[in-house]
Amino acid sequence: MKPTLRAHFKEHKYDWFPRDYNTEVAKFDRRTPGLFKDEWSGDAMVSLSRKNYICYLPDESYKVKVSAKGIQQGGGRNNGVLNPDGFETVVRDPSRYKVQTRVSNYRKKPSLSSPILKTTALNYYYDKRRVLDDGITTEPLDI
């Protein structure tokens, strides 16, 4: 938050967010439609796009909230990418990160093992596109 706008934010905070100065009032305002809900409170956030972001507290507790569309987050397979350093590296270096995915061949021949592929995980560039008259071809918008 810009220091010059901090006073304006504090003055109009409860027009947009639930009141938090009293627990009884906070419970009531939590269900009020039209108010923004505080999903995460932290010190740092790296956002590559609206569906690829990481929020974290750089302290001893090191709580992390990750949203990465299209990347398997469980099992520890992609932990090298889904951490604050992985997201910050994509911002600093426009090269792409790769993650492991498996292609299954078990239906055709169960004796074959599934190959491991390296696919693009975090991309710093997402362009908006429009569909042309043929209904298939797209082109980038001039924004």
N, C-alpha and C positions, 0 to 999 in steps of 0.2 A: 504494500500500500504506500502510495506517495505521501511523504510527511505533510505536504501542503493540503492534502485532502482528508487527513485523519480527523480533524475537528468536524468537517461536514459529514463524514461517515458516522461518527459517534452521535451526532445530532439526529440523523435520519435512519439509524440502524434498525429501530423497531418498526419502521414502515415496511421493511423487507424481510426481516428475520424474526423468529419467535423471541419473546422476552426471556432473559436468562438470569435476572437478578433475584428471582424467587422461585423455589421449586414448585410451588402450587400453581403459579402463573405459567411456568414453563411447561407443565403437563397439559394445561389447557391449550396453550398456543401451539403445541406440537401437532395438534389435530386441526388447526385452522387452515382451510384451503387458501392458496394464493401466496403463502409465505414460503420462502426458501428454507430448506432444512439443512442444518450443518452436518454434512456427511463425513467430513474429515477435518480435523484441526491439527496442523503441524507447522513445521518451519520451512520445509522445502518441497517443491514440486517440479518435476520435469514432464512436460507434455509434448509429445510428438504430433498427436492429433487428438480428436475428441474421444477416441476409443483406445488410444495407446498412451497411458500416463502412469507415473509412479509418484506417490506421496510418501514422505518419510520424515522421521524425527532424527536428526543427526546427533543423538546423545547416547547415553549408556543403554537405554531401553531399546532403541533402534527399531521402533514400530514401522512397518512398511505396509502400504496398500498399493496393489498393482492391478492395472487393467490393461490387458494386451490382447486385442482381438485376433483370433486365429492361432494363438500359441498355447500349447498345452502347458498348464501351470503346475500340475500335480506330478508327483513321482520324482522330483528333483532333476529331471532330465535337462531342463533349460534354465537352471538356477544361475548359470554364468551370464545369461542375457537379462533375466528378469530381476535385476538389482539396480541400485542407483548408479553405479559405475557404468553398467551396460547402456542405460538410457542417456547418460551424459556423454558417453563416447560417440553415440550417434549424432548428438548435437554438435560436438566439437569436430568430428571427422565424418564427412558426408558419405563414407562408404557404408555398406549395409552389413548388418549382423546376420549370421546364419544359425539356424537351429536344426536339431535332428528330428526327422520324421520317418516313419516306417510305411512302406507300401506292402500290403498284405497279398500273398500268393496262396494262402491256405485253401481257398475254395477250389482252385484248379489242381494243384498238386501239394498235398499236405507235407510231403517230404522236403519241399523246398523251404529254405529260410527266407524271411522277408528282408529285402535290401534296405539299408539305411541311407536316406537322402539328406542332403543339406539344402534347406530352403530359406528364403529370405524371411526374416522375422520382423525386425524393426526398421521401418523406412521413414526417413525424415520428410519425404515429399508425397503428398496426396493431392492430386489435381481434381477439380470439379469438371465434369464432362457433360455434354448434352448429346442426346440421341438424334441422328439425322433422319431424313424422311424414309429411308429404307427400313428403319426399325432395328437395324443391327449395328451399323457403324456409328462410332462416337468421335467427337472432337473436343478438345479442351475449350473451356469458356474463356473469353477475353475479359478477365476481371482485373 
